[in-house]
Amino acid sequence: MIGDYFLFAVNSISHRKLRAWLTIIGIVVGVAAIISLIMISRGLERSIEEQFSQFGANRILISARGFQGPGSQSEGLTLDDVDTVEKAGSFEYVVYTVFRQAEVTHNKETAFTFVGAIPAEDFEQFFKDTSIELEEGRLLRANEKFGAVIGSRAATEMFEKELTLGSKIEIGKKEFRVVGIWEESGNSQDDNRVNIGFDAAREIFNTGEKIDTMVVQVKPGSNIKLLQDRIERALEKERGDTNFQVLTADQIIEQIGQILGIIQIVLVGIATISLVVGAIGIMNSMYTSVLERTRDIGIMKAIGARNSDIMQIFLIESGLMGLVGGIFGTSLGAGIAFFVEGIAANSGFPLNVEIEIWLLLFGLFFAFLVGMGSGALPAYQASRLKPVDALRHE
C-alpha cells in the first residue's frame, strides 16, 4: 500500500515539475547552507586541534591576560616573571618569546610580516618538541645574534626573488642572514613568519625587559594541573596582581571550541531562516495541490479511501519533496565546504574538512521531516474533506 502511495506522490510531482522544483529550491538552499557551515566550522576546529597538538600536550602557555596571539602585543610580563616561573617547579625548560609585526627589506623590496623571537640558545631544544621540520639549513646557534630562520611562504612569496640560504634581509635597520627555512606547515602564521633571536629582537623593537609569552615544557609524567596552580600562585605572589593567564593546550582548545560552538549556532540559526522559507514554500505548494485535486480526493473517498489513506498520500508527497531537496542540499553543501577548504589552503589557512556520514544523514532526515511537517496541515485538511463536498468542487 505504501508503495502505491509513493508512486501516486511521484506521479503528482511529475505532473507539476516547475512548481515542484521551485518549491524544492528553498529546501536545497537551506540544507546546503546548514551542511556547509557545519562542515567548515568542524573542519576549522579539527585544524586548530591539530595545530595545538604540535604545540604539545606537556606544555603550559603563560601570557598577559587578554593576549590574542602573534601580532597582539601584551603588557605586564617581564624577564623577572621568567625567573619566578623557573623557580616554581622542576621543568625541562622555560622559553620566553616576543612577537611583532615588522617591515622586512630585501634587495630594496619591502614587505610586512610577523617576526617571532626566542633566545637563540633555545631554538634547537624548543623546536625539536614540535612537528615543524627544517626543509634546509639549520637552526640558530647559541649567541648567534643576527641569523634568521624563515617560513616556507616567507622564502618563496614575500619578495619577487625567492629567499635562499645565505640571503640577507633587513629588519629594523639590522641585517640578518637566512640560515634555515622551515618546511611548509599549512599554518599561514608559521609559514610567513621570520624567526630571530631574542637579543636581536630586544634591540630592534626596544622591548627592554618585556616579553609576550612563556612556554613551559613539563617533564613527562608530571602533574600538569598541579604545576599550573603552582605557577599561578608564584606569579601572583611576586607580581602582586593577576594580570596574566596560565593555560594548558587542552584549556586553549576548550576555549576555542566554545567560541566556535557559539559561532556555529549563530550561523546555523541564520541559515535556518532560508530553510523556513523553503518549508513555507512546500506548505503553499501542498495547499495548492489539495485545491487542484479536491475532486480526486472526493472520488477516492467515494470508492472507499479512508482519511488516513488521504493523509498518508499528501504527507509522502511533501516528505518526498523535502527529501529531494535534502539530497541536492547536502551534496551542494559538501561541495561548498570543500571549495572553501581549497580557497583557504591557497591563502595559507588550513581547513581540515571531512565528509561525515552522520552529518549527511542528518541533512537528509532533517529535510524529510521539514517536508512532512510542512505538508502536515494541508494533508490533514485534505483528509477531512467530505466526499460530497469534494465531488461538487469546481
N, C-alpha and C positions, 0 to 999 in steps of 0.2 A: 504493500500500500504506500509506504514512504517513497519507494522508487517511482510510483506513478505520480505522487505529489511533486517529486523532484523534476520529473520530465515535464509536468504541467508548468512548473515555475520557469524552467529553461525556455520552454516554448513561448510563454508570455513575455519574457525579457527579450527574446529574439525578434518578436514582432514590433518592438519599440526600442530598437537598438540605440538611436540617437539620444533619446531621453534617458535610457538606462546608463549609457556611458557618461553623459553629462552629470548624472547623479553620482556615479561611482567615482568620478574625478575628485570630488570633495573628500571621499574616504582615502583615496590614494595619496593626496597631498598631506592630510592629517597624519596618516600612518607613517609615510615617508619621513616627515619632519620629526616625529617622535623616535622612530628607529635610528635615524641618522644621528640625532642629538645624543641619544643614549650610547650608541657605539663610539662616537667621538669622545664623549666625556669619560667612558670606561677605558678607552684607549689612552687618553691623557693620564688617567690615574695609574694605569699599568706602566707607562713610560716614566712617571715620577717615581714609582716604587723601584723600577729598575735602576734609575739614577741614584737613588738613595741606597740601594744595595751595593753600589760602587763606593758610596761614602763609607760603608762598613757598619755592621751591627754592633761592634765593640768600640764605637767612637761616641764621644759626647761633644756637642757643639755649644760653645759659650759665646754669647754676643750681647750687645747693649739691647735693652728692651725696645722692641719696635724695629730692629734691624731687618731689612727686607731682602738681603742678599747682595750680590755684586752690583755696584753702581749706586748703592744706598749707603751713604756714609753714616756711621754710628757715632754716638757721643757717649763717653763715660768709661770705656775700657782703656787701660793703660798697661805698660810693661810691669808695673807693680802688681797688677792683678795676675799676671802670668806667674810671678813668684809665689803669690798666695795660693794659686791652684796647684803648683808643683809641690808645695808643702802639705797640701790637703790629703794626699794619698800616694800610694806607690803605683805609678803609671809607666807604660813603656816610653811614652814621650808626650810632650805638650808643645804643639806648634801654633804660633800666632801668625795672623795674616792681615794684610791690608788690601783693599780693592778700590780702584779708582778708574774713572773713565778718563782717558788721556789722548792727546794728539801724538800720533806716531808718524815720523817722517822717514822716507827712503827715496834717494835719488830725486830730491826736490818735490816728491809727491807726498801729500798729507792725507792721513786717514784717522778716524776716531774709533777707538776700541777700548775694551776693558783690559786693565793691567792688574794682575794679581801678584802679590809678593809674599814670600815666606823666607825665613833665614836660609841662606844658601846651603849651610851645612845640614839642613833638614830635608832637602829636596829628595834625596835617594830614599831615606827612611819613610818619608811621608807618602810618596807616590808608589812605592812598592806595595803598599796596602790597598791600592785602588786597582781597578781593571784597566786603567789608561796605560797604554804602551807607547814607547817611542817608535816612530817609523824610521828615523835615522838620527844619528848624532848621539848626544849624551845629556845627562842632567848637569845642573850647576855643581861645581865643586866647592868645598868649604873655603870661605874667604874670597870666592870669585865674585867680584862686585858688579862688573858690567857685562855679564853674559845674559842671554835670554833664551828661554825655551818657548816656542810658539805653537799654537794650534794649527791643524791642517788647513783650515779655511784662511787663517791669517797668512799662511805661507802662500797659498795659491790665489786668493781673491782680494786681499787687502790692497795690493798695488798692481799696476799694469804688468810689471815684470815680477815673476814669482820670486819669493824669498827662498834662499837655499842656505845650507850650512856655510857659515862664514860671512853671510850678508850683514851689512851694517844698517842699523836702524837708529833713529834718534828719538828719545823720549825726554821731554823737559830739558832740552839743550844738552843732554848727555848721550854719548854714543854707546850703543850696545852691539855686541856681536852675537848672531844667532848660533847657538851651539847644539840645539836639539829641536826636532819637530815631532809633535805628537801624531799618532795615528788618528784618523777621523773617528770620533766617538758618536756622532749624531746629535750631540748636545751643542747648540749654537754658541752658548757662552764659553764652553771649554774649547770648541774648535776655532773660535775667533779671538781667544784671549792670548795676551802676551804675558809670560810668567818671568819675573825677575826676582833678584834677591831683596830681602827686607832692607838692608842697609842702603842700597841704591834707591829704593822707593822712598825711604825716610828722607833722603837728601833731595830727591826730585819734588816730592809732594809736601815737604816741610811738615811732616806729621808729628815730629818730636817724639813724645812718649806714647802717643795714641796708637791704638790698634783697632781693627774692626771685629775680628773674631778670634777665638781659640778653638783648636781641635785637640781633644784629649783622647789618646789611644789607650784603652783599658787593657790590662793583661788578661789573657784567656782564663776563663773560669771565675773571674771576679764578679762580685755582685754590683751590677751597673747602677741599680736603683740606690743602693747604699752609698756608692761613691758620688752619685749625682747629688744626693742630700747633703753629703759632707762638703762638697764643693760649694753648694749654695750657702750653707751656714758659714763657711770660712770667708767667702766673699762678702757676705752681709756684715760679718763682724769687722773685717778690715776696712771696708768701704764706708760703713755706716749708712748704707742705703740699699734699695732693692732695684736699682736701675740697670738690671741685667737679667738674662734668661739662660737657663741651663737645660738643654734639651737633648734627648737621645734620638737616634734615627727613627725609632718606632713612633715617638711622640710627634716628630715633624711630619711623618707620613700620615698619622692620625689627624693632625690639624688640617693638613692639605686635603685629606679625604672628606672632612666635614665641610670645608669650604666648597669643594667640588660637588658634594651632595646637595648643598643648598642651591648652587648654580644650576645643577641638573634638574632639580624640582621646578625652579622658576622657568627654565627653558622649555621643559616638557609641558608645564602649565600653559605657556604661551602657545605651544604647538597644538595643544588640545583644543584650542579655540577653533582651528581650522577643521578638526575632527567633528566638533559640534555642528559646524556649518554643514559638513557632509552628512551628518545624521539627520539634520533638518531637511536636507535635500532628499534623502531616502523616504522620510516620512511624507513629504509633499508628493513624491512620485507614487507612493503606495496609496495615498488618498485618491490621487487621480486615477490610478489603476482600479480601485474599488468602484469609483463612479462609472468608469468605462465598462466595467464588467458586471454591473448590477443585475442585468437581465440574465447573464450566465450564472450568477450566484442563485438567482431565483429558480432557474432550470435545474441546477444541481440539487437544490433543496427539494424541489418538487419530485425528483426521482429517488430521493432517499438520503441525500448527503446530510450529515449531522453538523451542528455548529462547530464541533471540534475539528471536523474534516476541513471546513472552510477556513478556520483559523490557521490550521497547520499549513494549508496551501500558501496563504499570504505570508506567514512567518518564514517559511522556507524560501519564498521568493525574495523577501527583504534580507534575510540572512545570507542568501547566495550573492546578492549584490555587495553586501559588506565583505564577504569572503573574497570575491574577485578583487575588490578594492584593496583588501589586505595583502593579497598575493602580489599585486603590482606595487603596492606601497612599500612592503618590506624589501622587495627587490630594488626599487628606486632608492630607498633609504640606505641600504647597504652600499649601493653604488656611490651615493653621495659621500658616505663616510670614507670609503677608500679613495675617492677623488680628493677629499680634503687631506687625507693622510699623505697622498703624493705631493700636494702643494706644500704642506708643512715640512715634509722631508727635504724638498728642494730649497726651502727657506731656512733650513737648519733647526727646525723644531720637530723632533721625532714624535709621532703618534703611533702607538702600538695597537692599531685597530685589528680586531679579530672577529670572525663570524661565530656567534654563539647561538647554538641551536635553540636554547630555551627562549632567547630574545625573539628569534624569527617566529617560533611557535606562538609566543605571546602576542606578536603583532597580528598573526592570522586569527587567533582565537578572539582577541580583543575586537578586531574589525568585524568578525562574525557576530559577536554579541552586540556590538553597536548597531549593526544592520538589523538584527532581530528585535532589539529594543526599540529601534526607530519605527519598525513596522508593526509593533505590538498593538498600538491603539487603532490604527486603520484595520488590522486583521480582526480585532475584537468587534469593531463596528460592523465589518462585513459579515461576521458570523451571526450577529444579532438581527440581520435583516430578515423580515418576514417574506416567505415565498411569494405571496400575493402582491405585496408592495413592490418587491423586486421585479416581478414579471410585468408590472404596469409601468415601470420606469422607462422613459424615452431617452 
